[in-house]
């Protein structure tokens, strides 16, 4: 699983909405809606997100909207209390080694939902998720919501991505975003989380 694909998990991890079934920008959003596109207009408290279909969706933001971005990181940046997901390979001795890690900074204030733990992905990988309990000696101890703890080695070759908070000024015209929130009857969306993906593609 590519690290870029891990980025799509952050909203599900944070607000408990499955990443599958995203609504393209411009379509009438359903419950737990997500829109993906480029900001075509921005004003205090609202942005307009236009998808590839050219249809705009007004996204309303409040003081409670979490604006986040992702960047490449190192093991040293992972902190106790962070939410974490790791794609791991199991050794014959039962040890677990991460090939890709997504760390969601606790400072963002996004609640962890779900039980976490281990599960198999369709491509046969093991996905481990939970809360960081300890970072020590090139390894991370992950505690799942059921209280079980698992230690995962994180070698220098592991791809690490960190999700951190961004200022509201990050929502500027031309910025590519993925928004998750709740729909309004007028077709607009009240944003819970806005993931800044980067500048518009050319």
N, CA, C and O of each residue as an XYZ file, in Angstrom:
808
protein
N       0.853     -1.190      0.000
C       0.000      0.000      0.000
C       0.888      1.238      0.000
O       1.795      1.362      0.823
N       0.626      2.134     -0.911
C       1.441      3.341     -0.993
C       1.101      4.288      0.152
O      -0.023      4.302      0.654
N       2.094      5.078      0.554
C       1.873      6.022      1.653
C       0.805      7.040      1.275
O       0.034      7.481      2.127
N       0.758      7.415      0.002
C      -0.261      8.369     -0.431
C      -1.654      7.829     -0.146
O      -2.557      8.581      0.221
N      -1.823      6.529     -0.316
C      -3.124      5.934     -0.043
C      -3.450      6.008      1.439
O      -4.617      6.116      1.816
N      -2.422      5.950      2.284
C      -2.658      6.064      3.718
C      -3.263      7.408      4.076
O      -4.014      7.529      5.043
N      -2.921      8.436      3.268
C      -3.466      9.756      3.550
C      -4.973      9.782      3.511
O      -5.593     10.599      4.191
N      -5.578      8.906      2.728
C      -7.033      8.899      2.644
C      -7.671      8.352      3.909
O      -8.878      8.501      4.101
N      -6.889      7.724      4.774
C      -7.437      7.164      5.998
C      -7.648      8.207      7.088
O      -8.393      7.961      8.037
N      -7.001      9.376      6.968
C      -6.997     10.281      8.109
C      -8.389     10.719      8.528
O      -8.665     10.829      9.723
N      -9.268     10.972      7.570
C     -10.599     11.430      7.934
C     -11.401     10.312      8.584
O     -12.137     10.554      9.541
N     -11.269      9.111      8.081
C     -11.958      7.988      8.710
C     -11.424      7.764     10.111
O     -12.188      7.489     11.037
N     -10.126      7.879     10.268
C      -9.493      7.701     11.570
C      -9.961      8.763     12.546
O     -10.206      8.477     13.718
N     -10.085      9.987     12.061
C     -10.379     11.097     12.952
C     -11.854     11.243     13.286
O     -12.212     11.450     14.445
N     -12.705     11.137     12.284
C     -14.111     11.423     12.533
C     -15.013     10.215     12.353
O     -16.236     10.333     12.420
N     -14.419      9.064     12.128
C     -15.192      7.834     12.121
C     -16.077      7.644     10.910
O     -17.086      6.943     10.991
N     -15.721      8.258      9.776
C     -16.495      8.098      8.561
C     -15.653      7.332      7.560
O     -14.520      7.725      7.285
N     -16.173      6.263      7.017
C     -15.403      5.419      6.111
C     -14.970      6.199      4.893
O     -15.750      6.989      4.360
N     -13.719      5.996      4.429
C     -13.231      6.753      3.287
C     -13.854      6.351      1.963
O     -13.763      7.104      0.994
N     -14.477      5.199      1.894
C     -15.067      4.759      0.639
C     -16.310      5.578      0.318
O     -16.969      6.103      1.216
N     -16.626      5.682     -0.978
C     -17.861      6.334     -1.395
C     -17.813      7.836     -1.321
O     -18.819      8.471     -1.003
N     -16.656      8.427     -1.609
C     -16.540      9.876     -1.561
C     -17.442     10.517     -2.603
O     -17.624      9.986     -3.698
N     -18.004     11.662     -2.249
C     -18.833     12.405     -3.185
C     -17.951     13.381     -3.940
O     -17.245     14.168     -3.309
N     -17.964     13.362     -5.282
C     -17.223     14.381     -6.021
C     -17.814     15.755     -5.736
O     -19.013     15.874     -5.482
N     -16.991     16.782     -5.775
C     -17.488     18.139     -5.573
C     -18.560     18.438     -6.595
O     -18.433     18.096     -7.771
N     -19.616     19.080     -6.134
C     -20.687     19.456     -7.035
C     -21.891     18.549     -6.943
O     -22.977     18.940     -7.370
N     -21.743     17.355     -6.405
C     -22.882     16.472     -6.248
C     -23.533     16.717     -4.899
O     -22.888     17.156     -3.947
N     -24.827     16.422     -4.839
C     -25.543     16.613     -3.580
C     -24.953     15.690     -2.534
O     -25.007     14.471     -2.700
N     -24.389     16.232     -1.454
C     -23.749     15.381     -0.468
C     -24.759     14.617      0.364
O     -25.859     15.101      0.628
N     -24.373     13.417      0.775
C     -25.190     12.635      1.677
C     -24.617     12.727      3.074
O     -23.701     13.509      3.329
N     -25.157     11.924      3.979
C     -24.679     11.963      5.354
C     -23.215     11.538      5.404
O     -22.822     10.564      4.761
N     -22.415     12.267      6.165
C     -20.997     11.954      6.216
C     -20.342     12.215      4.880
O     -19.556     11.396      4.403
N     -20.654     13.344      4.271
C     -20.206     13.624      2.915
C     -18.752     14.024      2.853
O     -18.185     14.573      3.798
N     -18.168     13.731      1.708
C     -16.805     14.163      1.445
C     -16.758     14.737      0.041
O     -17.294     14.146     -0.896
N     -16.122     15.880     -0.104
C     -15.931     16.477     -1.421
C     -14.441     16.694     -1.655
O     -13.691     17.027     -0.738
N     -14.041     16.501     -2.883
C     -12.638     16.629     -3.257
C     -12.557     17.574     -4.444
O     -13.291     17.407     -5.418
N     -11.686     18.551     -4.379
C     -11.545     19.475     -5.492
C     -10.569     20.584     -5.166
O      -9.730     20.451     -4.275
N     -10.689     21.677     -5.897
C      -9.798     22.826     -5.745
C     -10.609     24.031     -5.299
O     -11.709     24.269     -5.798
N     -10.063     24.788     -4.358
C     -10.764     25.987     -3.877
C     -10.780     27.030     -4.986
O      -9.732     27.478     -5.451
N     -11.985     27.408     -5.402
C     -12.128     28.393     -6.477
C     -12.502     29.780     -5.949
O     -12.380     30.774     -6.666
N     -12.952     29.843     -4.705
C     -13.262     31.126     -4.068
C     -13.121     30.945     -2.569
O     -13.411     29.877     -2.030
N     -12.677     31.992     -1.906
C     -12.486     31.920     -0.455
C     -12.898     33.227      0.189
O     -12.579     34.309     -0.303
N     -13.615     33.110      1.302
C     -14.003     34.273      2.089
C     -14.041     33.825      3.538
O     -14.029     32.622      3.798
N     -14.086     34.750      4.494
C     -14.131     34.353      5.900
C     -15.323     33.451      6.186
O     -16.469     33.833      5.949
N     -15.054     32.261      6.694
C     -16.122     31.345      7.067
C     -16.632     30.447      5.967
O     -17.522     29.631      6.208
N     -16.093     30.570      4.756
C     -16.579     29.718      3.670
C     -15.570     29.683      2.527
O     -14.859     30.654      2.267
N     -15.532     28.539      1.855
C     -14.772     28.412      0.611
C     -15.668     27.682     -0.384
O     -16.593     26.967      0.000
N     -15.380     27.874     -1.650
C     -16.080     27.142     -2.702
C     -15.100     26.135     -3.287
O     -14.018     26.501     -3.747
N     -15.491     24.856     -3.265
C     -14.646     23.793     -3.788
C     -15.240     23.314     -5.106
O     -16.403     22.916     -5.162
N     -14.440     23.356     -6.162
C     -14.882     22.928     -7.483
C     -14.138     21.658     -7.876
O     -12.908     21.621     -7.862
N     -14.885     20.628     -8.223
C     -14.289     19.354     -8.615
C     -14.016     19.301    -10.101
O     -14.191     20.290    -10.813
N     -13.582     18.128    -10.570
C     -13.278     17.967    -11.989
C     -14.507     18.116    -12.861
O     -14.402     18.429    -14.047
N     -15.673     17.891    -12.275
C     -16.908     18.041    -13.048
C     -17.298     19.502    -13.238
O     -18.258     19.807    -13.946
N     -16.548     20.409    -12.601
C     -16.802     21.832    -12.747
C     -17.920     22.372    -11.889
O     -18.233     23.561    -11.955
N     -18.535     21.508    -11.073
C     -19.633     21.950    -10.229
C     -19.116     22.382     -8.857
O     -18.370     21.638     -8.220
N     -19.498     23.567     -8.397
C     -19.004     24.080     -7.119
C     -19.840     23.609     -5.929
O     -21.048     23.398     -6.038
N     -19.172     23.452     -4.805
C     -19.841     23.169     -3.537
C     -19.353     24.193     -2.518
O     -18.147     24.356     -2.333
N     -20.274     24.879     -1.860
C     -19.892     25.819     -0.812
C     -19.602     25.045      0.469
O     -20.436     24.273      0.942
N     -18.425     25.255      1.019
C     -18.000     24.586      2.249
C     -17.878     25.638      3.345
O     -17.067     26.561      3.253
N     -18.695     25.484      4.381
C     -18.690     26.448      5.481
C     -17.758     25.978      6.592
O     -17.788     24.813      6.990
N     -16.943     26.880      7.078
C     -15.999     26.552      8.149
C     -16.339     27.359      9.401
O     -16.866     28.469      9.326
N     -16.027     26.772     10.535
C     -16.249     27.431     11.821
C     -14.980     27.293     12.649
O     -13.986     26.728     12.194
N     -15.027     27.811     13.860
C     -13.877     27.684     14.759
C     -13.605     26.217     15.088
O     -12.489     25.854     15.460
N     -14.630     25.378     14.948
C     -14.466     23.962     15.247
C     -13.960     23.131     14.088
O     -13.644     21.955     14.269
N     -13.875     23.718     12.892
C     -13.368     22.978     11.735
C     -11.874     22.715     11.894
O     -11.099     23.624     12.190
N     -11.487     21.470     11.694
C     -10.080     21.108     11.767
C      -9.473     21.205     10.369
O      -9.932     20.539      9.440
N      -8.447     22.029     10.223
C      -7.737     22.163      8.957
C      -6.394     21.473      9.119
O      -5.590     21.850      9.971
N      -6.157     20.464      8.300
C      -4.956     19.654      8.477
C      -4.220     19.485      7.161
O      -4.782     19.664      6.080
N      -2.954     19.137      7.282
C      -2.128     18.845      6.121
C      -1.199     17.708      6.457
O      -1.040     17.358      7.626
N      -0.581     17.125      5.449
C       0.311     16.008      5.688
C       1.685     16.307      5.124
O       1.825     17.023      4.133
N       2.688     15.753      5.765
C       4.063     15.956      5.325
C       4.882     14.720      5.662
O       4.511     13.927      6.528
N       5.994     14.571      4.967
C       6.900     13.480      5.285
C       7.507     13.749      6.655
O       7.754     14.903      7.006
N       7.748     12.709      7.425
C       8.214     12.874      8.798
C       9.245     11.810      9.139
O       9.599     10.967      8.314
N       9.713     11.875     10.373
C      10.658     10.901     10.887
C      10.087     10.284     12.156
O       9.122     10.792     12.726
N      10.685      9.196     12.585
C      10.237      8.535     13.807
C      10.312      9.482     14.996
O       9.479      9.414     15.900
N      11.304     10.362     14.998
C      11.494     11.287     16.119
C      10.317     12.244     16.276
O      10.117     12.792     17.359
N       9.539     12.454     15.226
C       8.403     13.380     15.293
C       7.137     12.718     15.822
O       6.174     13.410     16.151
N       7.121     11.407     15.907
C       5.960     10.701     16.440
C       5.969     10.824     17.957
O       6.992     10.593     18.600
N       4.822     11.190     18.525
C       4.755     11.464     19.962
C       3.708     10.588     20.645
O       2.740     10.143     20.029
N       3.933     10.361     21.916
C       2.959      9.620     22.733
C       1.615     10.346     22.690
O       1.561     11.568     22.830
N       0.539      9.598     22.498
C      -0.798     10.172     22.415
C      -1.285     10.385     20.998
O      -2.479     10.586     20.776
N      -0.369     10.342     20.026
C      -0.774     10.480     18.629
C      -1.599      9.273     18.202
O      -1.422      8.174     18.726
N      -2.499      9.485     17.251
C      -3.183      8.362     16.598
C      -2.266      7.875     15.483
O      -1.607      8.676     14.820
N      -2.227      6.576     15.281
C      -1.267      6.034     14.312
C      -1.868      4.863     13.558
O      -2.650      4.083     14.103
N      -1.487      4.755     12.293
C      -1.796      3.583     11.479
C      -0.496      3.160     10.812
O       0.271      3.996     10.336
N      -0.264      1.885     10.784
C       0.955      1.379     10.187
C       0.668      0.149      9.347
O      -0.076     -0.740      9.760
N       1.264      0.106      8.169
C       1.241     -1.092      7.351
C       2.474     -1.890      7.748
O       3.597     -1.395      7.648
N       2.269     -3.132      8.199
C       3.381     -3.890      8.769
C       3.540     -5.250      8.095
O       2.585     -5.840      7.591
N       4.786     -5.720      8.107
C       5.110     -7.072      7.672
C       5.460     -7.886      8.904
O       6.167     -7.408      9.791
N       4.966     -9.112      8.959
C       5.234     -9.994     10.097
C       6.405    -10.922      9.772
O       6.443    -11.552      8.715
N       7.358    -10.993     10.705
C       8.486    -11.900     10.549
C       8.119    -13.292     11.020
O       7.104    -13.482     11.689
N       8.950    -14.272     10.669
C       8.688    -15.653     11.093
C       8.718    -15.803     12.607
O       8.103    -16.709     13.168
N       9.449    -14.891     13.264
C       9.524    -14.938     14.725
C       8.381    -14.192     15.397
O       8.352    -14.072     16.622
N       7.430    -13.685     14.597
C       6.293    -12.961     15.146
C       6.508    -11.465     15.280
O       5.585    -10.740     15.652
N       7.715    -10.990     14.982
C       7.987     -9.551     15.070
C       7.271     -8.821     13.947
O       6.999     -9.394     12.893
N       6.965     -7.540     14.185
C       6.275     -6.711     13.209
C       7.165     -5.546     12.805
O       7.731     -4.860     13.656
N       7.284     -5.332     11.508
C       8.107     -4.234     10.989
C       7.273     -3.381     10.051
O       6.655     -3.890      9.115
N       7.259     -2.078     10.309
C       6.443     -1.162      9.500
C       7.114     -0.860      8.170
O       8.326     -0.658      8.098
N       6.308     -0.834      7.126
C       6.780     -0.359      5.825
C       6.245      1.040      5.535
O       6.857      1.796      4.781
N       5.115      1.383      6.127
C       4.526      2.711      5.969
C       3.765      3.070      7.235
O       3.104      2.226      7.840
N       3.868      4.336      7.625
C       3.252      4.801      8.868
C       2.534      6.119      8.605
O       3.065      6.997      7.924
N       1.332      6.254      9.144
C       0.640      7.539      9.158
C       0.398      7.916     10.605
O      -0.241      7.177     11.354
N       0.914      9.068     10.992
C       0.813      9.555     12.363
C      -0.062     10.805     12.363
O       0.174     11.738     11.596
N      -1.070     10.814     13.227
C      -1.959     11.975     13.353
C      -1.667     12.650     14.687
O      -1.948     12.086     15.745
N      -1.111     13.844     14.640
C      -0.690     14.544     15.845
C      -1.839     14.723     16.828
O      -2.931     15.147     16.450
N      -1.585     14.396     18.096
C      -2.609     14.539     19.134
C      -3.028     15.991     19.305
O      -4.153     16.265     19.723
N      -2.136     16.927     18.986
C      -2.417     18.348     19.165
C      -3.538     18.849     18.269
O      -4.096     19.917     18.523
N      -3.881     18.096     17.218
C      -4.968     18.511     16.336
C      -6.302     18.456     17.074
O      -7.198     19.258     16.815
N      -6.423     17.505     17.991
C      -7.660     17.384     18.750
C      -8.735     16.590     18.046
O      -9.921     16.766     18.329
N      -8.338     15.705     17.123
C      -9.307     14.843     16.456
C      -9.492     13.584     17.287
O      -8.514     12.901     17.592
N     -10.732     13.262     17.662
C     -10.950     12.070     18.494
C     -10.719     10.796     17.710
O     -11.042     10.716     16.525
N     -10.157      9.797     18.380
C      -9.959      8.487     17.760
C     -11.263      7.724     17.842
O     -11.866      7.633     18.911
N     -11.701      7.179     16.734
C     -12.931      6.408     16.699
C     -12.622      4.961     16.342
O     -11.595      4.669     15.730
N     -13.504      4.075     16.722
C     -13.337      2.678     16.356
C     -12.426      1.953     17.329
O     -11.835      2.564     18.219
N     -12.320      0.662     17.152
C     -11.558     -0.163     18.074
C     -10.082     -0.250     17.704
O      -9.259     -0.624     18.539
N      -9.743      0.084     16.485
C      -8.353     -0.044     16.089
C      -7.947     -1.505     16.032
O      -8.757     -2.370     15.700
N      -6.691     -1.778     16.358
C      -6.215     -3.152     16.340
C      -5.646     -3.531     14.992
O      -5.236     -2.659     14.226
N      -5.612     -4.824     14.689
C      -5.035     -5.319     13.447
C      -6.125     -5.826     12.512
O      -7.137     -6.380     12.940
N      -5.883     -5.618     11.217
C      -6.757     -6.222     10.216
C      -5.962     -6.413      8.932
O      -4.963     -5.734      8.695
N      -6.415     -7.333      8.119
C      -5.772     -7.591      6.841
C      -6.371     -6.689      5.774
O      -7.581     -6.462      5.749
N      -5.523     -6.178      4.897
C      -5.986     -5.384      3.770
C      -6.200     -6.313      2.582
O      -5.687     -7.432      2.575
N      -6.955     -5.863      1.568
C      -7.218     -6.723      0.410
C      -5.950     -7.218     -0.289
O      -5.960     -8.280     -0.912
N      -4.860     -6.453     -0.188
C      -3.625     -6.876     -0.853
C      -2.743     -7.760      0.031
O      -1.589     -8.030     -0.299
N      -3.306     -8.208      1.164
C      -2.581     -9.152      2.006
C      -1.681     -8.540      3.056
O      -1.004     -9.264      3.788
N      -1.659     -7.224      3.145
C      -0.852     -6.558      4.162
C      -1.605     -6.543      5.500
O      -2.813     -6.775      5.546
N      -0.883     -6.270      6.571
C      -1.501     -6.102      7.886
C      -1.535     -4.625      8.230
O      -0.510     -3.946      8.172
N      -2.709     -4.124      8.589
C      -2.877     -2.733      8.988
C      -3.104     -2.695     10.487
O      -4.048     -3.301     10.994
N      -2.250     -1.992     11.189
C      -2.319     -1.888     12.643
C      -2.623     -0.444     13.011
O      -1.961      0.472     12.522
N      -3.620     -0.229     13.868
C      -3.966      1.138     14.244
C      -4.251      1.239     15.726
O      -4.633      0.262     16.371
N      -4.060      2.440     16.256
C      -4.298      2.682     17.669
C      -3.688      3.999     18.102
O      -3.601      4.944     17.318
N      -3.266      4.056     19.355
C      -2.666      5.261     19.928
C      -1.232      4.958     20.333
O      -0.933      3.889     20.865
N      -0.353      5.913     20.073
C       1.055      5.726     20.427
C       1.212      5.749     21.947
O       0.870      6.736     22.599
N       1.730      4.656     22.502
C       1.960      4.566     23.946
C       3.415      4.833     24.293
O       3.720      5.313     25.384
N       4.328      4.518     23.350
C       5.758      4.708     23.623
C       6.521      4.714     22.303
O       6.179      3.992     21.366
N       7.553      5.536     22.248
C       8.479      5.548     21.113
C       9.868      5.363     21.689
O      10.354      6.200     22.450
N      10.508      4.250     21.318
C      11.787      3.957     21.951
C      12.599      2.987     21.105
O      12.077      1.985     20.617
N      13.872      3.294     20.937
C      14.793      2.376     20.286
C      14.394      1.933     18.899
O      14.533      0.757     18.563
N      13.899      2.852     18.085
C      13.523      2.497     16.721
C      12.227      1.731     16.612
O      11.970      1.089     15.594
N      11.403      1.787     17.645
C      10.136      1.071     17.635
C       9.047      1.919     18.268
O       9.319      2.832     19.048
N       7.799      1.594     17.913
C       6.631      2.282     18.453
C       5.728      1.250     19.104
O       5.460      0.194     18.530
N       5.259      1.562     20.310
C       4.278      0.723     20.975
C       2.910      1.329     20.728
O       2.673      2.496     21.040
N       2.000      0.526     20.161
C       0.681      1.000     19.771
C      -0.378      0.330     20.644
O      -0.435     -0.896     20.732
N      -1.208      1.138     21.283
C      -2.297      0.621     22.106
C      -3.603      0.788     21.360
O      -3.963      1.900     20.974
N      -4.320     -0.311     21.153
C      -5.617     -0.269     20.485
C      -6.698      0.097     21.496
O      -6.458      0.085     22.703
N      -7.882      0.420     21.000
C      -8.973      0.842     21.876
C      -9.410     -0.253     22.836
O      -9.996      0.037     23.879
N      -9.132     -1.519     22.495
C      -9.497     -2.617     23.396
C      -8.443     -2.847     24.480
O      -8.571     -3.762     25.293
N      -7.395     -2.009     24.486
C      -6.369     -2.098     25.516
C      -5.167     -2.952     25.163
O      -4.181     -2.964     25.900
N      -5.231     -3.667     24.044
C      -4.090     -4.501     23.646
C      -2.955     -3.619     23.141
O      -3.187     -2.589     22.508
N      -1.718     -4.038     23.429
C      -0.542     -3.276     23.025
C       0.316     -4.106     22.077
O       0.495     -5.308     22.272
N       0.838     -3.454     21.057
C       1.670     -4.122     20.060
C       2.878     -3.252     19.778
O       2.749     -2.039     19.617
N       4.046     -3.862     19.716
C       5.272     -3.129     19.395
C       5.636     -3.372     17.936
O       5.668     -4.510     17.468
N       5.906     -2.292     17.234
C       6.239     -2.353     15.818
C       7.583     -1.674     15.596
O       7.783     -0.529     16.002
N       8.499     -2.382     14.952
C       9.779     -1.777     14.581
C       9.552     -0.827     13.411
O       8.818     -1.144     12.475
N      10.189      0.342     13.472
C      10.056      1.333     12.391
C      11.461      1.616     11.851
O      12.157      2.488     12.371
N      11.882      0.889     10.816
C      13.226      1.099     10.271
C      13.325      2.410      9.507
O      12.311      3.042      9.212
N      14.536      2.812      9.189
C      14.733      4.058      8.454
C      14.130      3.996      7.058
O      13.862      5.032      6.449
N      13.918      2.798      6.554
C      13.344      2.644      5.224
C      11.822      2.820      5.214
O      11.227      2.938      4.143
N      11.189      2.838      6.385
C       9.733      3.008      6.447
C       9.348      4.406      5.986
O      10.021      5.386      6.308
N       8.277      4.487      5.244
C       7.760      5.790      4.801
C       6.828      6.320      5.877
O       5.819      5.694      6.199
N       7.169      7.474      6.429
C       6.394      8.039      7.530
C       5.753      9.342      7.074
O       6.408     10.218      6.510
N       4.462      9.443      7.333
C       3.700     10.633      6.981
C       3.021     11.137      8.246
O       2.474     10.347      9.016
N       3.054     12.448      8.464
C       2.457     13.016      9.673
C       1.376     14.015      9.305
O       1.558     14.849      8.417
N       0.250     13.921      9.998
C      -0.864     14.833      9.803
C      -0.851     15.849     10.943
O      -0.918     15.472     12.112
N      -0.767     17.121     10.610
C      -0.709     18.181     11.618
C      -1.697     19.289     11.272
O      -2.193     19.374     10.149
N      -1.970     20.131     12.254
C      -2.887     21.242     12.055
C      -2.284     22.357     11.223
O      -1.075     22.584     11.260
N      -3.131     23.058     10.468
C      -2.713     24.186      9.643
C      -3.571     25.405      9.971
O      -4.693     25.253     10.454
N      -3.067     26.603      9.719
C      -3.879     27.812      9.965
C      -4.977     27.954      8.933
O      -4.899     27.377      7.848
N      -6.001     28.723      9.269
C      -7.130     28.912      8.350
C      -6.696     29.566      7.048
O      -7.349     29.400      6.018
N      -5.599     30.307      7.093
C      -5.083     30.945      5.889
C      -4.607     29.967      4.836
O      -4.316     30.356      3.705
N      -4.527     28.703      5.202
C      -4.124     27.675      4.238
C      -5.206     27.422      3.196
O      -4.941     26.836      2.147
N      -6.432     27.868      3.490
C      -7.556     27.655      2.567
C      -7.643     28.828      1.596
O      -8.504     29.700      1.721
N      -6.735     28.827      0.631
C      -6.660     29.907     -0.349
C      -7.063     29.385     -1.725
O      -7.030     28.181     -1.981
N      -7.438     30.298     -2.591
C      -7.803     29.935     -3.954
C      -6.653     29.175     -4.606
O      -5.493     29.571     -4.496
N      -6.987     28.086     -5.281
C      -5.972     27.272     -5.951
C      -5.494     26.092     -5.144
O      -4.749     25.252     -5.650
N      -5.914     26.015     -3.882
C      -5.492     24.912     -3.019
C      -6.379     23.697     -3.252
O      -7.604     23.816     -3.284
N      -5.761     22.522     -3.415
C      -6.509     21.278     -3.543
C      -6.849     20.765     -2.150
O      -5.981     20.717     -1.279
N      -8.098     20.384     -1.934
C      -8.539     19.961     -0.607
C      -9.454     18.741     -0.690
O     -10.055     18.449     -1.724
N      -9.534     18.050      0.431
C     -10.533     17.005      0.636
C     -11.275     17.400      1.899
O     -10.662     17.584      2.951
N     -12.588     17.532      1.801
C     -13.404     18.033      2.905
C     -14.366     16.945      3.364
O     -14.990     16.270      2.546
N     -14.479     16.783      4.663
C     -15.480     15.871      5.209
C     -16.338     16.664      6.187
O     -15.830     17.438      6.998
N     -17.644     16.454      6.095
C     -18.526     17.219      6.956
C     -19.961     16.767      6.855
O     -20.250     15.659      6.405
N     -20.860     17.638      7.280
C     -22.281     17.318      7.278
C     -23.004     18.232      6.297
O     -22.687     19.418      6.199
N     -23.983     17.679      5.566
C     -24.648     18.456      4.513
C     -25.741     19.367      5.038
O     -26.332     19.117      6.089
N     -25.995     20.420      4.293
C     -27.115     21.312      4.538
C     -28.129     21.136      3.413
O     -27.787     20.651      2.334
N     -29.375     21.529      3.665
C     -30.428     21.363      2.658
C     -30.174     22.176      1.398
O     -30.677     21.836      0.327
N     -29.387     23.263      1.519
C     -29.122     24.092      0.340
C     -27.972     23.551     -0.513
O     -27.561     24.199     -1.476
N     -27.449     22.364     -0.166
C     -26.374     21.768     -0.953
C     -24.984     22.125     -0.464
O     -23.996     21.587     -0.964
N     -24.890     23.029      0.511
C     -23.582     23.365      1.076
C     -23.186     22.306      2.102
O     -23.970     21.420      2.442
N     -21.972     22.418      2.578
C     -21.443     21.444      3.522
C     -20.843     22.160      4.715
O     -20.089     23.119      4.545
N     -21.167     21.708      5.934
C     -20.510     22.219      7.136
C     -19.272     21.358      7.379
O     -19.393     20.173      7.690
N     -18.110     21.936      7.243
C     -16.868     21.173      7.294
C     -16.493     20.775      8.713
O     -16.467     21.609      9.618
N     -16.205     19.498      8.895
C     -15.639     19.008     10.144
C     -14.127     18.986     10.045
O     -13.420     19.443     10.943
N     -13.645     18.442      8.930
C     -12.204     18.347      8.685
C     -11.927     18.753      7.248
O     -12.625     18.321      6.330
N     -10.911     19.582      7.052
C     -10.443     19.930      5.716
C      -8.998     19.479      5.604
O      -8.133     19.962      6.335
N      -8.733     18.550      4.684
C      -7.371     18.095      4.426
C      -6.807     18.877      3.262
O      -7.344     18.809      2.156
N      -5.743     19.613      3.483
C      -5.083     20.380      2.424
C      -4.133     19.435      1.706
O      -3.191     18.907      2.298
N      -4.398     19.231      0.418
C      -3.595     18.281     -0.363
C      -2.449     18.959     -1.099
O      -1.492     18.294     -1.496
N      -2.531     20.271     -1.288
C      -1.455     20.979     -1.972
C      -2.000     21.935     -3.000
O      -3.215     22.097     -3.110
N      -1.117     22.579     -3.764
C      -1.566     23.520     -4.797
C      -2.276     22.779     -5.915
O      -2.107     21.571     -6.080
N      -3.056     23.498     -6.666
C      -3.817     22.901     -7.761
C      -2.872     22.286     -8.773
O      -1.812     22.840     -9.062
N      -3.263     21.127     -9.317
C      -2.470     20.462    -10.351
C      -2.651     21.200    -11.676
O      -3.730     21.710    -11.977
N      -1.581     21.245    -12.454
C      -1.652     21.927    -13.753
C      -1.566     20.922    -14.881
O      -1.609     21.302    -16.051
